[in-house]
Amino acid sequence: MAELVFFSGTMDSGKSTLALQTDHNYRARGRAGLIFSRGDRAGQARVSSRLGLDVAAHEVTDDTDFWAEISSRRSSGEAVDYLVCDEAQFYSPEQVEQLARLVDEMEIDIFAFGITTDFRTRLFPGSARLIELADRIDVLQVQSLCWCGARATLNARTVDGLMVTEGEQVVIGDVGRGEVAYEVLCRRHHMRRMTALTARRRSADESLWG
């Protein structure tokens, strides 16, 4: 039986690396599949990992209709056995429902990879729908670490190193790149809005004043 599987984790937990490994393993067994992504750090129509892996992908947009896309490909004789869907948190709920329909009516395996919550600790709509519909949810076991060394479970958005809690839900960036960046934190330091920069500044102030 085909399945809709959602692999979730924070940033730095190896989601994109696992997505590429999954595609490699299935292709090595003679199965035909497609890779989709949206808003990858390497640019449009790419899936890249922080380990340096980078492959071409089909870019998902607001207008992407997975059901129509795969139906067209199969009607023209193209084999499609599975889909690898990276950055799935950015997909719309309707697109997630299209993926579920592909599993149920075309017996296509769907492997979706994404983070669950945004910088405000709110569920992304795409992730929420995946949690509701997935046959299986796998939380990645590679632990991301907060600057304090504790397990990081939440994603924070920073501006010049300082955590912000307001703004658009989706602003594409990467750690250390540009004014807007992202950092993984444990819940305690996320609630305190204490980033690595904030912690260093506090430590420096305490040392200065003895």
HUMO-V80006 format. One record per residue. N is the residue number from 1. SS is DSSP state (h for helix, s for strand, l for the rest). D_LAST is the distance of its C-alpha to the last C-alpha in whole Angstrom. Layout:
<<N,SS,D_LAST> <N,SS,D_LAST>>
This chain:
<<1,l,65> <2,l,63> <3,l,59> <4,s,56> <5,s,53> <6,s,50> <7,s,47> <8,s,44> <9,l,40> <10,l,37> <11,l,36> <12,l,36> <13,l,38> <14,l,41> <15,h,43> <16,h,45> <17,h,45> <18,h,47> <19,h,49> <20,h,50> <21,h,51> <22,h,53> <23,h,55> <24,h,56> <25,h,57> <26,h,59> <27,h,61> <28,h,61> <29,l,63> <30,l,66> <31,l,64> <32,l,64> <33,s,61> <34,s,59> <35,s,55> <36,s,54> <37,s,51> <38,l,49> <39,l,46> <40,l,45> <41,l,42> <42,l,45> <43,l,47> <44,l,50> <45,l,53> <46,s,50> <47,s,48> <48,s,45> <49,l,43> <50,l,39> <51,l,41> <52,l,43> <53,l,46> <54,s,48> <55,s,52> <56,s,54> <57,l,54> <58,s,56> <59,s,54> <60,l,54> <61,l,54> <62,l,55> <63,l,59> <64,l,59> <65,l,61> <66,h,61> <67,h,64> <68,h,66> <69,h,64> <70,h,65> <71,h,69> <72,h,70> <73,h,69> <74,h,70> <75,h,73> <76,l,74> <77,l,74> <78,l,70> <79,l,69> <80,l,65> <81,l,64> <82,s,61> <83,s,58> <84,s,54> <85,s,52> <86,l,49> <87,l,46> <88,h,48> <89,h,46> <90,h,47> <91,l,51> <92,l,52> <93,h,54> <94,h,57> <95,h,56> <96,h,55> <97,h,58> <98,h,60> <99,h,59> <100,h,60> <101,h,63> <102,h,63> <103,h,62> <104,h,65> <105,h,68> <106,h,68> <107,l,66> <108,l,63> <109,s,60> <110,s,57> <111,s,54> <112,s,51> <113,s,47> <114,s,44> <115,l,41> <116,l,42> <117,s,39> <118,l,38> <119,l,34> <120,l,35> <121,l,36> <122,l,39> <123,s,42> <124,l,44> <125,h,48> <126,h,49> <127,h,47> <128,h,48> <129,h,51> <130,h,51> <131,h,50> <132,h,53> <133,h,55> <134,l,54> <135,l,56> <136,s,53> <137,s,49> <138,s,47> <139,s,43> <140,l,42> <141,l,41> <142,l,39> <143,l,35> <144,l,33> <145,s,29> <146,l,26> <147,l,23> <148,l,22> <149,l,25> <150,l,27> <151,s,30> <152,l,30> <153,l,33> <154,s,33> <155,s,33> <156,s,31> <157,s,31> <158,s,29> <159,s,29> <160,l,27> <161,l,25> <162,s,24> <163,s,26> <164,s,30> <165,l,32> <166,l,35> <167,l,37> <168,l,40> <169,l,41> <170,l,42> <171,l,40> <172,l,40> <173,l,37> <174,s,36> <175,l,32> <176,l,31> <177,s,34> <178,l,34> <179,l,32> <180,s,33> <181,s,32> <182,s,32> <183,s,29> <184,s,30> <185,s,28> <186,l,28> <187,h,29> <188,h,26> <189,h,24> <190,h,27> <191,h,27> <192,l,23> <193,l,24> <194,l,21> <195,l,22> <196,h,21> <197,h,20> <198,h,18> <199,h,16> <200,h,15> <201,h,14> <202,h,12> <203,h,10> <204,h,10> <205,h,8> <206,h,6> <207,h,5> <208,h,6> <209,l,4> <210,l,0>>
